[in-house]
Amino acid sequence: MNDAAAKAIQADLDAALQQAPANVGIAFGFDLFLAFSARGWVTMEDFGAAGTSLYKGRLPAYQRTHFAFVSLDVPDEDFEVGK
């Protein structure tokens, strides 16, 4: 995926997050997850159970607060917010 396409999708994702509840998770298609990771937009962050420090672990995140994961149900270059 080229930079222009990645930035356009990032703008769409950021707009979708404006309409979503705080800290909602994001399901990424496989290729999009790799593209965001390669650009440093998905990083490893500390998350705990129910927003606490209990059972804390490092997980992939977008904007440091949104849990990011790959879903085989999402097309390769697409995303779903909070579903």
C-alpha positions in Angstrom: 0.0 0.0 0.0 1.4 3.4 -1.0 1.6 6.3 1.4 -1.2 8.3 -0.1 -3.6 5.4 0.2 -2.5 4.7 3.8 -3.0 8.3 4.7 -6.4 8.5 3.1 -7.5 5.4 5.1 -6.0 6.9 8.3 -8.1 10.0 7.8 -11.2 7.9 7.4 -10.3 6.0 10.5 -9.7 9.2 12.5 -13.1 10.5 11.4 -14.8 7.3 12.4 -13.2 7.4 15.8 -14.6 10.9 16.3 -18.1 9.4 16.3 -17.2 6.4 18.4 -17.1 5.9 22.2 -13.7 6.5 23.9 -11.1 3.7 23.8 -13.2 1.5 21.4 -11.3 -1.3 19.7 -10.5 -1.4 15.9 -10.6 -4.5 13.8 -8.2 -4.2 10.9 -7.9 -6.2 7.7 -4.6 -8.0 7.4 -2.9 -5.7 4.8 -4.1 -2.5 6.5 -2.8 -3.7 9.9 0.6 -4.3 8.4 0.6 -1.0 6.6 -0.3 0.9 9.8 2.3 -1.0 11.8 5.1 -0.4 9.3 4.4 3.4 9.5 4.4 3.3 13.3 0.7 4.1 13.6 0.0 0.9 15.5 2.3 0.6 18.5 2.6 -1.7 21.5 0.9 -0.2 24.6 0.1 -1.4 28.1 -3.6 -2.4 28.7 -5.2 -3.8 31.8 -8.4 -5.6 32.5 -11.5 -3.3 32.5 -9.2 -0.2 32.2 -7.3 -1.0 35.4 -3.7 -2.1 36.0 -5.0 -5.6 36.9 -3.6 -8.3 34.5 -1.7 -5.6 32.6 -0.2 -6.7 29.3 1.3 -5.1 26.1 -1.1 -5.1 23.1 -1.2 -3.4 19.7 -2.9 0.0 19.8 -3.8 2.8 17.5 -3.4 6.3 18.9 -2.1 4.6 22.1 -5.6 4.1 23.4 -7.6 2.0 20.9 -6.9 -1.8 21.0 -6.0 -2.8 17.4 -6.3 -6.3 16.1 -6.5 -8.2 12.8 -9.8 -9.7 11.9 -10.3 -12.2 9.0 -13.9 -10.9 8.7 -12.6 -7.5 7.6 -11.4 -7.0 4.0 -7.6 -6.7 3.7 -7.4 -2.9 3.3 -10.4 -2.0 5.5 -11.2 -1.5 9.2 -14.2 -1.7 11.6 -14.5 0.5 14.7 -16.2 -1.0 17.8 -18.0 -3.9 16.2 
